[in-house]
Amino acid sequence: MANFITKNSSPSGEQHIDVNPGRPPICGEPAVLPLGLVLTALRYANRPETEPSELRDVRCTLQAHQTGDHYAFVVDTTPTTGAWTRWNQSDGPQIVLVLPDCPTTDLDLNESCSEFEFHQGGHTWQVDDPWNPVEPAK
């Protein structure tokens, strides 16, 4: 499969150039998490010292999709769960969910999936995320 270069903007507006090694792209739909939801996530995580502004800009990290809700990680709540937010095309984030981590691991890459259990689409190492590149297997 041919490699190609894509230019993408991160939620902060930074331009990233990524050489796609043939993996499908992530969705990347950006959203701003309302302050009340950030504070709820921090309570779930028992992390009152975390600055809420650090968690407000989120983006969907699922494999690109035409239908269904967007999901974005907010903060770890325990070693095996995380606070996630979910939203649809017409509304921004309105909920924080504590979801178990995806238990799938790629043994060749020694990499755990960074999504939640039962997520749609590919695992972290199977999708192209220009803001969190995965090193190709050698």
N, C-alpha and C positions, 0 to 999 in steps of 0.2 A: 504494500500500500504506500502511496506517495505521501511524503511529508509536505505540509504547507504551513505558511505563517499566517496567524490571525492577529489582529489588533483588537484589544478589548479595553474597556474602561472599568476600573474597580469602583466600588461605591464611593470612594474618596475622590474619584475623578482621575486617578493615575492611569496612564497608558501602559499596558503590558503587551509585549510581543512574545508569542509563544509558538514554538514549533510543535505542531500536533503530530504525535507519532501514530495516528490512526485511531485513537480512542474517541468515542462520542463525547461531545462537550457537556459540561454541566449547564444547568438552566441559568444560574447567575442573576435571576430577577432580584433587584434590590428593594429593600423596604427599610423604613425607620420604625424601630420598636418604641411604642409610647413609654414614657417614663414609668407609669404605673406597672406596666408589664416587666420592665427591667427590674424594678424593685421587688416584684413578686418572684422573679427568677433568682435574684440574689438571696431572698429569704429561703427559697427551696435549697439553695446551695450553701446556706449559712455562711455567706461571705459579705458581711456588711462593710468591710473595709474596701471593697472594690468600687472604683469610681463608675457610677452609672453611665456616664457619657461614653465610656469605652465599649459598651455593649449595645448602643442604640442602632448603629448601622449594621444591618444584616443582609444576607443574600441567600437565595435558594441554592443549595449545593447538590440537589438531586440531579440525576442525568436529565438533560433537556427533555421537556415534555410539553405537549400541546394542550393537554387537559389535566384536571386534578389540581389539588392544592399545592402551594409552595411550602417548603419547610426550611427553616434556618436554625442552626445551633446557636444557643445563647451562652450557656455556661455549664461546666460539669457540676453535678449535684452530689454524686458519690463516685467511687471508682468504676461503677458499672452502669451508671445512668447519667443523663444530661437533661437540662432544660432546653426545650425547643419551642419555637413559635411556628404557627401555621397561618396561612392566609390564602385567599383566592384572588382571582383577577380583578374583582370589583371592589374588594375591601382590603385594607392593610391589616397587619397583625392585630388580632383582638384576643388572643389566648396564649398562655404559656403551658406547655405540657411537659411532664417529666416522663421520659421514655427510656427504655433499656437500650444499651449500646448494641449495635449489630455485632453478633458473635463471630462473624466470618473473618478468617485470616488467610492471606495468601502466603503459603509456606515457602514458596520460591523467593518472594520478596521480603519475607519476614515482616509483613505489614498487616496491621489490623484495619478493618473498615472503620471509618470515622463517622458513619451515618448511624441512624437508629435502627433497631431490630425491625424487620419486615418492610424496610423502605423499598420504594419502587426503583427500577433502573439498576445500573451497575454499581459495584462497590467502589470505594475511593480510588483504588489503583486501576480501575477499569475505565474511568472517565477522565477527560481532560479538563483540569481546573487551572487556568492560567495564573491564579493568585496563590496556588498551592501545588506547584509542579511535582510530579512523581518521576523519579529517575527511572528510565527504561531498564529492563532486566538485561544483564550482560551475559 
